[in-house]
Amino acid sequence: MSGRKRDELDGVISLCRAVQAGSVEPFAVDIDYMLEVIRRYYPETKSLQDFCTDAAAIRGLSDVLQSQNDWIQHQSTTLYKDPFLLNQQILRMDISAIADSFLKSWHPMVQMEQLSASTLAGSLGYWGDLIPLAERWKVSDVQMVDAGTATLDEARALGYLPEEGFAEIMDSFWKELEGRVSKGGRIAYWDWIGADTYEETVKRSYLTVFLVGYGYANIESDRFGEKVEIIHNVEPSPDPEQGKLSILTLVDYEEWKIWRKG
């Protein structure tokens, strides 16, 4: 047997061994090509080594076929179907058979019995009352206006700017706390932020965050957060270079109503 022929048979044997080792899928092997190689060179077999090579090739091919058979049996027991085989089966089916299979496996989330005449009428009314897309997406008629300017007094009158600066607001708020609890005194959180209106209460809570964060006051609470107190600092430390403390405050509307009734 020539060197080329032996190389081809050795290639067949190596491929079969790769399938047994798991590095090559069984169905990735071209069985027809491997049989053609063995059939082509079998008449030229003369020596014992040639017979052993042919036998090894045939044994390897039978092992590949056994691996394919084992794979098919395993997949059939797990109700698995290869996508390629499924695609071929669908292509061979006619439209009526596909529709019949779909209806047999269809499990709708909403059944017709759950639909009523009133819900259908409501749905039709909703879609019927919708403004056409051409109207909903119509470009707004934007008109150009001349820009103007406003003085600080006008901006404050419109509510865009506070009457006082930030530092003045903090100082005034700190002095209010001192007036209510004296220097270094303390007061319950809700008694401090609480006001006649919920909006004013939220504002006072917002300012208290900065009051504590900028060193004008401290805040303490017990381990369960049920008792929270604001403590007046005798000497505020609003140093811009000093690290600021960030705190989280909640102003629950229902809790505010309870405080108001108390």
Secondary structure, 3 states (H helix, E strand, C coil): CCHHHHHHHHHHHHHHHHHHHCCCCHHHCCHHHHHHHHHHHHHHCCCHHHHHHHHHHHHHHHHHHHHHHHHHHHHHHCCCCCHHHHHHHHHHCCHHHHHHHHHHHCCCCCCHHHCCHHHHHHHHHHHHHCCCHHHHCCCCCCCCCCCCCCCHHHHHHCCCCCCCCHHHHHHHHHHHHHHHHCCCCEEEHHHHHCCCCHHHHHHHHHHHHHHHHCCCEEEEECCCCCCEEEEECCCCCCCCCCCCCCCCCCCCHHHHHHHHHC
